[in-house]
């Protein structure tokens, strides 16, 4: 596995730990449906949270709207809808982005709730 893959997995672990510390329940990681993959599906109260994790070694300079492309939004929405139907859930669904940026030996985490909407 390449270093970027290892770093991506580390970023997902850091994001998962952040969610757990913030009172979220982790439902599943790396959920796949057709061509879609959701990094983390979590739940807090009656909200199902679809989380896209973005890990970087340096400053996160991109705008969130440029990081999550329309095709990715469509795939995440498709996977979220399938997960809700598959598990017969009656919940609100929210799409979040968590960025994990390595700054020397430390990690900076930002959690963007409701990072994007899909109608």
Jmol script that loads the backbone (N, CA, C; Angstrom):
load data "model"
ATOM      1  N   UNK A   1       0.853  -1.178   0.000  1.00  0.00           N
ATOM      2  CA  UNK A   1       0.000   0.000   0.000  1.00  0.00           C
ATOM      3  C   UNK A   1       0.896   1.238   0.000  1.00  0.00           C
ATOM      4  N   UNK A   2       0.581   2.213  -0.837  1.00  0.00           N
ATOM      5  CA  UNK A   2       1.374   3.429  -0.944  1.00  0.00           C
ATOM      6  C   UNK A   2       1.275   4.300   0.295  1.00  0.00           C
ATOM      7  N   UNK A   3       2.255   5.187   0.447  1.00  0.00           N
ATOM      8  CA  UNK A   3       2.257   6.097   1.600  1.00  0.00           C
ATOM      9  C   UNK A   3       1.011   6.961   1.649  1.00  0.00           C
ATOM     10  N   UNK A   4       0.516   7.405   0.468  1.00  0.00           N
ATOM     11  CA  UNK A   4      -0.690   8.230   0.470  1.00  0.00           C
ATOM     12  C   UNK A   4      -1.895   7.437   0.961  1.00  0.00           C
ATOM     13  N   UNK A   5      -1.937   6.122   0.662  1.00  0.00           N
ATOM     14  CA  UNK A   5      -3.031   5.286   1.159  1.00  0.00           C
ATOM     15  C   UNK A   5      -2.940   5.118   2.676  1.00  0.00           C
ATOM     16  N   UNK A   6      -1.711   4.901   3.172  1.00  0.00           N
ATOM     17  CA  UNK A   6      -1.515   4.780   4.618  1.00  0.00           C
ATOM     18  C   UNK A   6      -1.918   6.069   5.323  1.00  0.00           C
ATOM     19  N   UNK A   7      -1.534   7.208   4.743  1.00  0.00           N
ATOM     20  CA  UNK A   7      -1.878   8.481   5.350  1.00  0.00           C
ATOM     21  C   UNK A   7      -3.385   8.705   5.317  1.00  0.00           C
ATOM     22  N   UNK A   8      -4.021   8.289   4.229  1.00  0.00           N
ATOM     23  CA  UNK A   8      -5.482   8.400   4.136  1.00  0.00           C
ATOM     24  C   UNK A   8      -6.170   7.583   5.213  1.00  0.00           C
ATOM     25  N   UNK A   9      -5.683   6.366   5.446  1.00  0.00           N
ATOM     26  CA  UNK A   9      -6.259   5.509   6.497  1.00  0.00           C
ATOM     27  C   UNK A   9      -6.031   6.120   7.880  1.00  0.00           C
ATOM     28  N   UNK A  10      -4.846   6.712   8.076  1.00  0.00           N
ATOM     29  CA  UNK A  10      -4.572   7.382   9.347  1.00  0.00           C
ATOM     30  C   UNK A  10      -5.531   8.558   9.530  1.00  0.00           C
ATOM     31  N   UNK A  11      -5.751   9.325   8.466  1.00  0.00           N
ATOM     32  CA  UNK A  11      -6.698  10.434   8.525  1.00  0.00           C
ATOM     33  C   UNK A  11      -8.094   9.975   8.892  1.00  0.00           C
ATOM     34  N   UNK A  12      -8.526   8.839   8.329  1.00  0.00           N
ATOM     35  CA  UNK A  12      -9.855   8.296   8.658  1.00  0.00           C
ATOM     36  C   UNK A  12      -9.917   7.860  10.117  1.00  0.00           C
ATOM     37  N   UNK A  13      -8.836   7.288  10.636  1.00  0.00           N
ATOM     38  CA  UNK A  13      -8.818   6.885  12.046  1.00  0.00           C
ATOM     39  C   UNK A  13      -8.904   8.114  12.951  1.00  0.00           C
ATOM     40  N   UNK A  14      -8.155   9.153  12.611  1.00  0.00           N
ATOM     41  CA  UNK A  14      -8.190  10.389  13.399  1.00  0.00           C
ATOM     42  C   UNK A  14      -9.586  11.002  13.351  1.00  0.00           C
ATOM     43  N   UNK A  15     -10.214  10.996  12.172  1.00  0.00           N
ATOM     44  CA  UNK A  15     -11.576  11.524  12.032  1.00  0.00           C
ATOM     45  C   UNK A  15     -12.564  10.690  12.855  1.00  0.00           C
ATOM     46  N   UNK A  16     -12.416   9.380  12.806  1.00  0.00           N
ATOM     47  CA  UNK A  16     -13.287   8.493  13.588  1.00  0.00           C
ATOM     48  C   UNK A  16     -13.145   8.775  15.081  1.00  0.00           C
ATOM     49  N   UNK A  17     -11.908   8.897  15.550  1.00  0.00           N
ATOM     50  CA  UNK A  17     -11.664   9.191  16.972  1.00  0.00           C
ATOM     51  C   UNK A  17     -12.280  10.536  17.354  1.00  0.00           C
ATOM     52  N   UNK A  18     -12.180  11.509  16.461  1.00  0.00           N
ATOM     53  CA  UNK A  18     -12.783  12.827  16.688  1.00  0.00           C
ATOM     54  C   UNK A  18     -14.301  12.703  16.832  1.00  0.00           C
ATOM     55  N   UNK A  19     -14.917  11.938  15.941  1.00  0.00           N
ATOM     56  CA  UNK A  19     -16.375  11.749  16.003  1.00  0.00           C
ATOM     57  C   UNK A  19     -16.784  11.048  17.299  1.00  0.00           C
ATOM     58  N   UNK A  20     -16.064  10.003  17.655  1.00  0.00           N
ATOM     59  CA  UNK A  20     -16.383   9.283  18.895  1.00  0.00           C
ATOM     60  C   UNK A  20     -16.267  10.200  20.111  1.00  0.00           C
ATOM     61  N   UNK A  21     -15.213  11.011  20.151  1.00  0.00           N
ATOM     62  CA  UNK A  21     -15.013  11.942  21.261  1.00  0.00           C
ATOM     63  C   UNK A  21     -16.089  13.023  21.289  1.00  0.00           C
ATOM     64  N   UNK A  22     -16.729  13.261  20.152  1.00  0.00           N
ATOM     65  CA  UNK A  22     -17.785  14.274  20.064  1.00  0.00           C
ATOM     66  C   UNK A  22     -19.177  13.683  20.254  1.00  0.00           C
ATOM     67  N   UNK A  23     -19.243  12.415  20.642  1.00  0.00           N
ATOM     68  CA  UNK A  23     -20.526  11.810  20.970  1.00  0.00           C
ATOM     69  C   UNK A  23     -21.245  11.110  19.821  1.00  0.00           C
ATOM     70  N   UNK A  24     -20.550  10.880  18.723  1.00  0.00           N
ATOM     71  CA  UNK A  24     -21.139  10.162  17.594  1.00  0.00           C
ATOM     72  C   UNK A  24     -20.949   8.664  17.775  1.00  0.00           C
ATOM     73  N   UNK A  25     -21.871   7.899  17.217  1.00  0.00           N
ATOM     74  CA  UNK A  25     -21.743   6.452  17.135  1.00  0.00           C
ATOM     75  C   UNK A  25     -21.304   6.150  15.701  1.00  0.00           C
ATOM     76  N   UNK A  26     -20.298   5.328  15.548  1.00  0.00           N
ATOM     77  CA  UNK A  26     -19.844   4.956  14.211  1.00  0.00           C
ATOM     78  C   UNK A  26     -20.672   3.756  13.761  1.00  0.00           C
ATOM     79  N   UNK A  27     -21.384   3.914  12.662  1.00  0.00           N
ATOM     80  CA  UNK A  27     -22.198   2.818  12.113  1.00  0.00           C
ATOM     81  C   UNK A  27     -21.347   1.909  11.239  1.00  0.00           C
ATOM     82  N   UNK A  28     -20.573   2.516  10.347  1.00  0.00           N
ATOM     83  CA  UNK A  28     -19.739   1.729   9.430  1.00  0.00           C
ATOM     84  C   UNK A  28     -18.664   2.634   8.820  1.00  0.00           C
ATOM     85  N   UNK A  29     -17.539   2.022   8.492  1.00  0.00           N
ATOM     86  CA  UNK A  29     -16.477   2.732   7.783  1.00  0.00           C
ATOM     87  C   UNK A  29     -16.315   2.106   6.406  1.00  0.00           C
ATOM     88  N   UNK A  30     -15.927   2.925   5.452  1.00  0.00           N
ATOM     89  CA  UNK A  30     -15.678   2.485   4.084  1.00  0.00           C
ATOM     90  C   UNK A  30     -16.870   1.707   3.506  1.00  0.00           C
ATOM     91  N   UNK A  31     -18.045   2.309   3.670  1.00  0.00           N
ATOM     92  CA  UNK A  31     -19.278   1.710   3.141  1.00  0.00           C
ATOM     93  C   UNK A  31     -19.283   1.854   1.627  1.00  0.00           C
ATOM     94  N   UNK A  32     -19.536   0.746   0.954  1.00  0.00           N
ATOM     95  CA  UNK A  32     -19.544   0.752  -0.509  1.00  0.00           C
ATOM     96  C   UNK A  32     -20.923   0.392  -1.048  1.00  0.00           C
ATOM     97  N   UNK A  33     -21.322   1.146  -2.068  1.00  0.00           N
ATOM     98  CA  UNK A  33     -22.534   0.828  -2.818  1.00  0.00           C
ATOM     99  C   UNK A  33     -22.276   1.237  -4.260  1.00  0.00           C
ATOM    100  N   UNK A  34     -22.380   0.262  -5.151  1.00  0.00           N
ATOM    101  CA  UNK A  34     -22.058   0.456  -6.560  1.00  0.00           C
ATOM    102  C   UNK A  34     -20.673   1.104  -6.675  1.00  0.00           C
ATOM    103  N   UNK A  35     -20.565   2.292  -7.280  1.00  0.00           N
ATOM    104  CA  UNK A  35     -19.251   2.933  -7.445  1.00  0.00           C
ATOM    105  C   UNK A  35     -18.937   3.924  -6.331  1.00  0.00           C
ATOM    106  N   UNK A  36     -19.794   3.983  -5.329  1.00  0.00           N
ATOM    107  CA  UNK A  36     -19.626   4.959  -4.244  1.00  0.00           C
ATOM    108  C   UNK A  36     -18.932   4.318  -3.046  1.00  0.00           C
ATOM    109  N   UNK A  37     -18.108   5.129  -2.383  1.00  0.00           N
ATOM    110  CA  UNK A  37     -17.542   4.727  -1.102  1.00  0.00           C
ATOM    111  C   UNK A  37     -17.673   5.889  -0.138  1.00  0.00           C
ATOM    112  N   UNK A  38     -18.268   5.605   1.015  1.00  0.00           N
ATOM    113  CA  UNK A  38     -18.412   6.596   2.074  1.00  0.00           C
ATOM    114  C   UNK A  38     -17.353   6.273   3.118  1.00  0.00           C
ATOM    115  N   UNK A  39     -16.541   7.272   3.468  1.00  0.00           N
ATOM    116  CA  UNK A  39     -15.474   7.032   4.436  1.00  0.00           C
ATOM    117  C   UNK A  39     -16.027   6.593   5.783  1.00  0.00           C
ATOM    118  N   UNK A  40     -16.983   7.368   6.309  1.00  0.00           N
ATOM    119  CA  UNK A  40     -17.569   7.057   7.618  1.00  0.00           C
ATOM    120  C   UNK A  40     -19.062   7.371   7.576  1.00  0.00           C
ATOM    121  N   UNK A  41     -19.854   6.453   8.111  1.00  0.00           N
ATOM    122  CA  UNK A  41     -21.265   6.735   8.370  1.00  0.00           C
ATOM    123  C   UNK A  41     -21.423   6.691   9.876  1.00  0.00           C
ATOM    124  N   UNK A  42     -21.877   7.798  10.430  1.00  0.00           N
ATOM    125  CA  UNK A  42     -22.004   7.923  11.880  1.00  0.00           C
ATOM    126  C   UNK A  42     -23.422   8.373  12.219  1.00  0.00           C
ATOM    127  N   UNK A  43     -23.731   8.290  13.483  1.00  0.00           N
ATOM    128  CA  UNK A  43     -25.062   8.707  13.924  1.00  0.00           C
ATOM    129  C   UNK A  43     -24.941   9.435  15.252  1.00  0.00           C
ATOM    130  N   UNK A  44     -25.712  10.492  15.360  1.00  0.00           N
ATOM    131  CA  UNK A  44     -25.809  11.225  16.620  1.00  0.00           C
ATOM    132  C   UNK A  44     -27.263  11.612  16.761  1.00  0.00           C
ATOM    133  N   UNK A  45     -27.906  11.090  17.782  1.00  0.00           N
ATOM    134  CA  UNK A  45     -29.344  11.275  17.989  1.00  0.00           C
ATOM    135  C   UNK A  45     -30.071  10.740  16.759  1.00  0.00           C
ATOM    136  N   UNK A  46     -30.940  11.529  16.155  1.00  0.00           N
ATOM    137  CA  UNK A  46     -31.697  11.076  14.988  1.00  0.00           C
ATOM    138  C   UNK A  46     -31.121  11.612  13.686  1.00  0.00           C
ATOM    139  N   UNK A  47     -29.815  11.863  13.674  1.00  0.00           N
ATOM    140  CA  UNK A  47     -29.160  12.363  12.467  1.00  0.00           C
ATOM    141  C   UNK A  47     -28.124  11.342  12.010  1.00  0.00           C
ATOM    142  N   UNK A  48     -28.274  10.914  10.771  1.00  0.00           N
ATOM    143  CA  UNK A  48     -27.279  10.051  10.149  1.00  0.00           C
ATOM    144  C   UNK A  48     -26.310  10.963   9.425  1.00  0.00           C
ATOM    145  N   UNK A  49     -25.024  10.802   9.703  1.00  0.00           N
ATOM    146  CA  UNK A  49     -24.018  11.700   9.161  1.00  0.00           C
ATOM    147  C   UNK A  49     -23.112  10.934   8.197  1.00  0.00           C
ATOM    148  N   UNK A  50     -23.110  11.393   6.967  1.00  0.00           N
ATOM    149  CA  UNK A  50     -22.267  10.830   5.926  1.00  0.00           C
ATOM    150  C   UNK A  50     -21.002  11.691   5.900  1.00  0.00           C
ATOM    151  N   UNK A  51     -19.865  11.082   6.203  1.00  0.00           N
ATOM    152  CA  UNK A  51     -18.633  11.849   6.394  1.00  0.00           C
ATOM    153  C   UNK A  51     -17.609  11.519   5.309  1.00  0.00           C
ATOM    154  N   UNK A  52     -17.159  12.555   4.634  1.00  0.00           N
ATOM    155  CA  UNK A  52     -16.051  12.460   3.689  1.00  0.00           C
ATOM    156  C   UNK A  52     -14.822  13.005   4.416  1.00  0.00           C
ATOM    157  N   UNK A  53     -13.758  12.213   4.451  1.00  0.00           N
ATOM    158  CA  UNK A  53     -12.524  12.616   5.135  1.00  0.00           C
ATOM    159  C   UNK A  53     -11.491  13.001   4.084  1.00  0.00           C
ATOM    160  N   UNK A  54     -10.890  14.171   4.265  1.00  0.00           N
ATOM    161  CA  UNK A  54      -9.831  14.641   3.379  1.00  0.00           C
ATOM    162  C   UNK A  54      -8.576  14.857   4.224  1.00  0.00           C
ATOM    163  N   UNK A  55      -7.517  14.136   3.874  1.00  0.00           N
ATOM    164  CA  UNK A  55      -6.257  14.221   4.613  1.00  0.00           C
ATOM    165  C   UNK A  55      -5.200  14.872   3.738  1.00  0.00           C
ATOM    166  N   UNK A  56      -4.425  15.744   4.351  1.00  0.00           N
ATOM    167  CA  UNK A  56      -3.361  16.436   3.629  1.00  0.00           C
ATOM    168  C   UNK A  56      -2.120  16.520   4.515  1.00  0.00           C
ATOM    169  N   UNK A  57      -0.957  16.537   3.868  1.00  0.00           N
ATOM    170  CA  UNK A  57       0.309  16.680   4.593  1.00  0.00           C
ATOM    171  C   UNK A  57       0.658  18.126   4.872  1.00  0.00           C
ATOM    172  N   UNK A  58       0.074  19.040   4.126  1.00  0.00           N
ATOM    173  CA  UNK A  58       0.388  20.460   4.287  1.00  0.00           C
ATOM    174  C   UNK A  58      -0.906  21.225   4.449  1.00  0.00           C
ATOM    175  N   UNK A  59      -0.798  22.534   4.510  1.00  0.00           N
ATOM    176  CA  UNK A  59      -1.970  23.382   4.663  1.00  0.00           C
ATOM    177  C   UNK A  59      -3.079  23.053   3.684  1.00  0.00           C
ATOM    178  N   UNK A  60      -4.285  23.093   4.147  1.00  0.00           N
ATOM    179  CA  UNK A  60      -5.453  22.766   3.340  1.00  0.00           C
ATOM    180  C   UNK A  60      -5.912  24.042   2.655  1.00  0.00           C
ATOM    181  N   UNK A  61      -5.481  24.219   1.409  1.00  0.00           N
ATOM    182  CA  UNK A  61      -5.721  25.476   0.716  1.00  0.00           C
ATOM    183  C   UNK A  61      -6.973  25.471  -0.145  1.00  0.00           C
ATOM    184  N   UNK A  62      -7.464  24.296  -0.509  1.00  0.00           N
ATOM    185  CA  UNK A  62      -8.632  24.221  -1.364  1.00  0.00           C
ATOM    186  C   UNK A  62      -9.892  24.639  -0.615  1.00  0.00           C
ATOM    187  N   UNK A  63     -10.808  25.212  -1.356  1.00  0.00           N
ATOM    188  CA  UNK A  63     -12.133  25.506  -0.845  1.00  0.00           C
ATOM    189  C   UNK A  63     -12.897  24.185  -0.799  1.00  0.00           C
ATOM    190  N   UNK A  64     -13.692  23.982   0.234  1.00  0.00           N
ATOM    191  CA  UNK A  64     -14.445  22.736   0.366  1.00  0.00           C
ATOM    192  C   UNK A  64     -15.270  22.462  -0.892  1.00  0.00           C
ATOM    193  N   UNK A  65     -15.841  23.501  -1.493  1.00  0.00           N
ATOM    194  CA  UNK A  65     -16.665  23.304  -2.685  1.00  0.00           C
ATOM    195  C   UNK A  65     -15.838  22.771  -3.855  1.00  0.00           C
ATOM    196  N   UNK A  66     -14.529  22.966  -3.817  1.00  0.00           N
ATOM    197  CA  UNK A  66     -13.663  22.453  -4.871  1.00  0.00           C
ATOM    198  C   UNK A  66     -13.135  21.055  -4.548  1.00  0.00           C
ATOM    199  N   UNK A  67     -13.224  20.661  -3.301  1.00  0.00           N
ATOM    200  CA  UNK A  67     -12.722  19.361  -2.871  1.00  0.00           C
ATOM    201  C   UNK A  67     -13.746  18.264  -3.158  1.00  0.00           C
ATOM    202  N   UNK A  68     -15.005  18.567  -2.962  1.00  0.00           N
ATOM    203  CA  UNK A  68     -16.083  17.601  -3.182  1.00  0.00           C
ATOM    204  C   UNK A  68     -16.775  17.977  -4.489  1.00  0.00           C
ATOM    205  N   UNK A  69     -16.454  17.253  -5.533  1.00  0.00           N
ATOM    206  CA  UNK A  69     -16.987  17.538  -6.854  1.00  0.00           C
ATOM    207  C   UNK A  69     -18.427  17.045  -6.987  1.00  0.00           C
ATOM    208  N   UNK A  70     -19.209  17.607  -7.916  1.00  0.00           N
ATOM    209  CA  UNK A  70     -20.608  17.185  -8.110  1.00  0.00           C
ATOM    210  C   UNK A  70     -20.773  15.675  -8.296  1.00  0.00           C
ATOM    211  N   UNK A  71     -19.850  15.036  -9.002  1.00  0.00           N
ATOM    212  CA  UNK A  71     -19.939  13.582  -9.189  1.00  0.00           C
ATOM    213  C   UNK A  71     -19.819  12.865  -7.850  1.00  0.00           C
ATOM    214  N   UNK A  72     -18.901  13.342  -6.992  1.00  0.00           N
ATOM    215  CA  UNK A  72     -18.716  12.737  -5.667  1.00  0.00           C
ATOM    216  C   UNK A  72     -19.967  12.949  -4.814  1.00  0.00           C
ATOM    217  N   UNK A  73     -20.562  14.139  -4.889  1.00  0.00           N
ATOM    218  CA  UNK A  73     -21.802  14.426  -4.152  1.00  0.00           C
ATOM    219  C   UNK A  73     -22.889  13.456  -4.580  1.00  0.00           C
ATOM    220  N   UNK A  74     -23.006  13.241  -5.874  1.00  0.00           N
ATOM    221  CA  UNK A  74     -24.028  12.328  -6.399  1.00  0.00           C
ATOM    222  C   UNK A  74     -23.796  10.909  -5.882  1.00  0.00           C
ATOM    223  N   UNK A  75     -22.544  10.444  -5.900  1.00  0.00           N
ATOM    224  CA  UNK A  75     -22.236   9.106  -5.415  1.00  0.00           C
ATOM    225  C   UNK A  75     -22.486   8.965  -3.913  1.00  0.00           C
ATOM    226  N   UNK A  76     -22.083   9.976  -3.131  1.00  0.00           N
ATOM    227  CA  UNK A  76     -22.321   9.936  -1.690  1.00  0.00           C
ATOM    228  C   UNK A  76     -23.816   9.905  -1.383  1.00  0.00           C
ATOM    229  N   UNK A  77     -24.579  10.685  -2.135  1.00  0.00           N
ATOM    230  CA  UNK A  77     -26.026  10.724  -1.936  1.00  0.00           C
ATOM    231  C   UNK A  77     -26.658   9.380  -2.270  1.00  0.00           C
ATOM    232  N   UNK A  78     -26.226   8.783  -3.349  1.00  0.00           N
ATOM    233  CA  UNK A  78     -26.727   7.476  -3.749  1.00  0.00           C
ATOM    234  C   UNK A  78     -26.442   6.430  -2.671  1.00  0.00           C
ATOM    235  N   UNK A  79     -25.218   6.429  -2.161  1.00  0.00           N
ATOM    236  CA  UNK A  79     -24.836   5.476  -1.117  1.00  0.00           C
ATOM    237  C   UNK A  79     -25.612   5.730   0.177  1.00  0.00           C
ATOM    238  N   UNK A  80     -25.775   7.005   0.541  1.00  0.00           N
ATOM    239  CA  UNK A  80     -26.520   7.345   1.757  1.00  0.00           C
ATOM    240  C   UNK A  80     -27.968   6.868   1.646  1.00  0.00           C
ATOM    241  N   UNK A  81     -28.573   7.118   0.504  1.00  0.00           N
ATOM    242  CA  UNK A  81     -29.955   6.691   0.293  1.00  0.00           C
ATOM    243  C   UNK A  81     -30.071   5.165   0.401  1.00  0.00           C
ATOM    244  N   UNK A  82     -29.136   4.458  -0.188  1.00  0.00           N
ATOM    245  CA  UNK A  82     -29.163   2.996  -0.115  1.00  0.00           C
ATOM    246  C   UNK A  82     -29.001   2.522   1.331  1.00  0.00           C
ATOM    247  N   UNK A  83     -28.086   3.136   2.070  1.00  0.00           N
ATOM    248  CA  UNK A  83     -27.863   2.748   3.464  1.00  0.00           C
ATOM    249  C   UNK A  83     -29.132   2.959   4.297  1.00  0.00           C
ATOM    250  N   UNK A  84     -29.800   4.091   4.099  1.00  0.00           N
ATOM    251  CA  UNK A  84     -31.041   4.389   4.837  1.00  0.00           C
ATOM    252  C   UNK A  84     -32.113   3.356   4.506  1.00  0.00           C
ATOM    253  N   UNK A  85     -32.287   3.066   3.225  1.00  0.00           N
ATOM    254  CA  UNK A  85     -33.309   2.092   2.818  1.00  0.00           C
ATOM    255  C   UNK A  85     -32.955   0.683   3.280  1.00  0.00           C
ATOM    256  N   UNK A  86     -31.692   0.306   3.128  1.00  0.00           N
ATOM    257  CA  UNK A  86     -31.224  -1.026   3.504  1.00  0.00           C
ATOM    258  C   UNK A  86     -31.438  -1.294   4.997  1.00  0.00           C
ATOM    259  N   UNK A  87     -31.306  -0.248   5.814  1.00  0.00           N
ATOM    260  CA  UNK A  87     -31.435  -0.392   7.263  1.00  0.00           C
ATOM    261  C   UNK A  87     -32.778   0.102   7.797  1.00  0.00           C
ATOM    262  N   UNK A  88     -33.696   0.458   6.882  1.00  0.00           N
ATOM    263  CA  UNK A  88     -35.039   0.914   7.237  1.00  0.00           C
ATOM    264  C   UNK A  88     -34.989   1.993   8.321  1.00  0.00           C
ATOM    265  N   UNK A  89     -34.208   3.040   8.062  1.00  0.00           N
ATOM    266  CA  UNK A  89     -34.015   4.118   9.022  1.00  0.00           C
ATOM    267  C   UNK A  89     -34.968   5.282   8.752  1.00  0.00           C
ATOM    268  N   UNK A  90     -35.403   5.905   9.810  1.00  0.00           N
ATOM    269  CA  UNK A  90     -36.203   7.127   9.713  1.00  0.00           C
ATOM    270  C   UNK A  90     -35.383   8.224  10.398  1.00  0.00           C
ATOM    271  N   UNK A  91     -34.473   8.800   9.635  1.00  0.00           N
ATOM    272  CA  UNK A  91     -33.528   9.770  10.193  1.00  0.00           C
ATOM    273  C   UNK A  91     -33.336  10.925   9.223  1.00  0.00           C
ATOM    274  N   UNK A  92     -32.851  12.024   9.775  1.00  0.00           N
ATOM    275  CA  UNK A  92     -32.371  13.127   8.943  1.00  0.00           C
ATOM    276  C   UNK A  92     -30.968  12.734   8.489  1.00  0.00           C
ATOM    277  N   UNK A  93     -30.607  13.090   7.251  1.00  0.00           N
ATOM    278  CA  UNK A  93     -29.278  12.776   6.737  1.00  0.00           C
ATOM    279  C   UNK A  93     -28.522  14.083   6.526  1.00  0.00           C
ATOM    280  N   UNK A  94     -27.282  14.085   6.991  1.00  0.00           N
ATOM    281  CA  UNK A  94     -26.426  15.265   6.856  1.00  0.00           C
ATOM    282  C   UNK A  94     -25.098  14.827   6.240  1.00  0.00           C
ATOM    283  N   UNK A  95     -24.533  15.690   5.411  1.00  0.00           N
ATOM    284  CA  UNK A  95     -23.251  15.413   4.758  1.00  0.00           C
ATOM    285  C   UNK A  95     -22.182  16.327   5.345  1.00  0.00           C
ATOM    286  N   UNK A  96     -21.182  15.722   5.975  1.00  0.00           N
ATOM    287  CA  UNK A  96     -20.096  16.462   6.613  1.00  0.00           C
ATOM    288  C   UNK A  96     -18.779  16.161   5.921  1.00  0.00           C
ATOM    289  N   UNK A  97     -17.834  17.069   6.102  1.00  0.00           N
ATOM    290  CA  UNK A  97     -16.457  16.855   5.659  1.00  0.00           C
ATOM    291  C   UNK A  97     -15.554  17.092   6.865  1.00  0.00           C
ATOM    292  N   UNK A  98     -14.623  16.181   7.061  1.00  0.00           N
ATOM    293  CA  UNK A  98     -13.606  16.359   8.096  1.00  0.00           C
ATOM    294  C   UNK A  98     -12.258  16.429   7.393  1.00  0.00           C
ATOM    295  N   UNK A  99     -11.537  17.504   7.647  1.00  0.00           N
ATOM    296  CA  UNK A  99     -10.192  17.628   7.096  1.00  0.00           C
ATOM    297  C   UNK A  99      -9.183  17.321   8.197  1.00  0.00           C
ATOM    298  N   UNK A 100      -8.168  16.581   7.813  1.00  0.00           N
ATOM    299  CA  UNK A 100      -7.080  16.239   8.724  1.00  0.00           C
ATOM    300  C   UNK A 100      -5.798  16.701   8.040  1.00  0.00           C
ATOM    301  N   UNK A 101      -5.135  17.675   8.655  1.00  0.00           N
ATOM    302  CA  UNK A 101      -3.925  18.242   8.070  1.00  0.00           C
ATOM    303  C   UNK A 101      -2.763  17.981   9.011  1.00  0.00           C
ATOM    304  N   UNK A 102      -1.729  17.332   8.474  1.00  0.00           N
ATOM    305  CA  UNK A 102      -0.524  17.078   9.270  1.00  0.00           C
ATOM    306  C   UNK A 102       0.340  18.326   9.219  1.00  0.00           C
ATOM    307  N   UNK A 103       0.628  18.855  10.389  1.00  0.00           N
ATOM    308  CA  UNK A 103       1.452  20.040  10.523  1.00  0.00           C
ATOM    309  C   UNK A 103       2.635  19.649  11.404  1.00  0.00           C
ATOM    310  N   UNK A 104       3.718  19.290  10.764  1.00  0.00           N
ATOM    311  CA  UNK A 104       4.896  18.735  11.428  1.00  0.00           C
ATOM    312  C   UNK A 104       4.516  17.428  12.106  1.00  0.00           C
ATOM    313  N   UNK A 105       4.503  17.385  13.427  1.00  0.00           N
ATOM    314  CA  UNK A 105       4.143  16.150  14.142  1.00  0.00           C
ATOM    315  C   UNK A 105       2.722  16.176  14.684  1.00  0.00           C
ATOM    316  N   UNK A 106       2.003  17.262  14.452  1.00  0.00           N
ATOM    317  CA  UNK A 106       0.644  17.399  14.965  1.00  0.00           C
ATOM    318  C   UNK A 106      -0.366  17.278  13.834  1.00  0.00           C
ATOM    319  N   UNK A 107      -1.597  17.027  14.200  1.00  0.00           N
ATOM    320  CA  UNK A 107      -2.685  16.959  13.240  1.00  0.00           C
ATOM    321  C   UNK A 107      -3.723  18.010  13.594  1.00  0.00           C
ATOM    322  N   UNK A 108      -4.119  18.761  12.603  1.00  0.00           N
ATOM    323  CA  UNK A 108      -5.191  19.744  12.777  1.00  0.00           C
ATOM    324  C   UNK A 108      -6.451  19.166  12.152  1.00  0.00           C
ATOM    325  N   UNK A 109      -7.526  19.182  12.922  1.00  0.00           N
ATOM    326  CA  UNK A 109      -8.784  18.597  12.473  1.00  0.00           C
ATOM    327  C   UNK A 109      -9.833  19.686  12.392  1.00  0.00           C
ATOM    328  N   UNK A 110     -10.528  19.727  11.264  1.00  0.00           N
ATOM    329  CA  UNK A 110     -11.676  20.620  11.125  1.00  0.00           C
ATOM    330  C   UNK A 110     -12.858  19.789  10.694  1.00  0.00           C
ATOM    331  N   UNK A 111     -13.984  20.014  11.363  1.00  0.00           N
ATOM    332  CA  UNK A 111     -15.215  19.275  11.076  1.00  0.00           C
ATOM    333  C   UNK A 111     -16.232  20.263  10.529  1.00  0.00           C
ATOM    334  N   UNK A 112     -16.541  20.111   9.255  1.00  0.00           N
ATOM    335  CA  UNK A 112     -17.516  20.978   8.591  1.00  0.00           C
ATOM    336  C   UNK A 112     -18.853  20.249   8.537  1.00  0.00           C
ATOM    337  N   UNK A 113     -19.759  20.636   9.438  1.00  0.00           N
ATOM    338  CA  UNK A 113     -21.095  20.042   9.439  1.00  0.00           C
ATOM    339  C   UNK A 113     -21.901  20.644   8.304  1.00  0.00           C
ATOM    340  N   UNK A 114     -22.767  19.822   7.722  1.00  0.00           N
ATOM    341  CA  UNK A 114     -23.597  20.256   6.592  1.00  0.00           C
ATOM    342  C   UNK A 114     -22.736  20.928   5.529  1.00  0.00           C
ATOM    343  N   UNK A 115     -21.654  20.269   5.153  1.00  0.00           N
ATOM    344  CA  UNK A 115     -20.687  20.836   4.212  1.00  0.00           C
ATOM    345  C   UNK A 115     -21.286  21.031   2.824  1.00  0.00           C
ATOM    346  N   UNK A 116     -22.262  20.202   2.497  1.00  0.00           N
ATOM    347  CA  UNK A 116     -22.950  20.375   1.223  1.00  0.00           C
ATOM    348  C   UNK A 116     -24.335  19.755   1.327  1.00  0.00           C
ATOM    349  N   UNK A 117     -25.192  20.171   0.425  1.00  0.00           N
ATOM    350  CA  UNK A 117     -26.572  19.683   0.364  1.00  0.00           C
ATOM    351  C   UNK A 117     -26.807  19.088  -1.007  1.00  0.00           C
ATOM    352  N   UNK A 118     -27.699  18.128  -1.064  1.00  0.00           N
ATOM    353  CA  UNK A 118     -28.065  17.561  -2.344  1.00  0.00           C
ATOM    354  C   UNK A 118     -29.579  17.431  -2.361  1.00  0.00           C
ATOM    355  N   UNK A 119     -30.181  17.995  -3.376  1.00  0.00           N
ATOM    356  CA  UNK A 119     -31.647  17.949  -3.482  1.00  0.00           C
ATOM    357  C   UNK A 119     -32.051  17.198  -4.723  1.00  0.00           C
TER     358      UNK A 119
END
end "model"
wireframe off; spacefill off
backbone 0.3
color backbone group
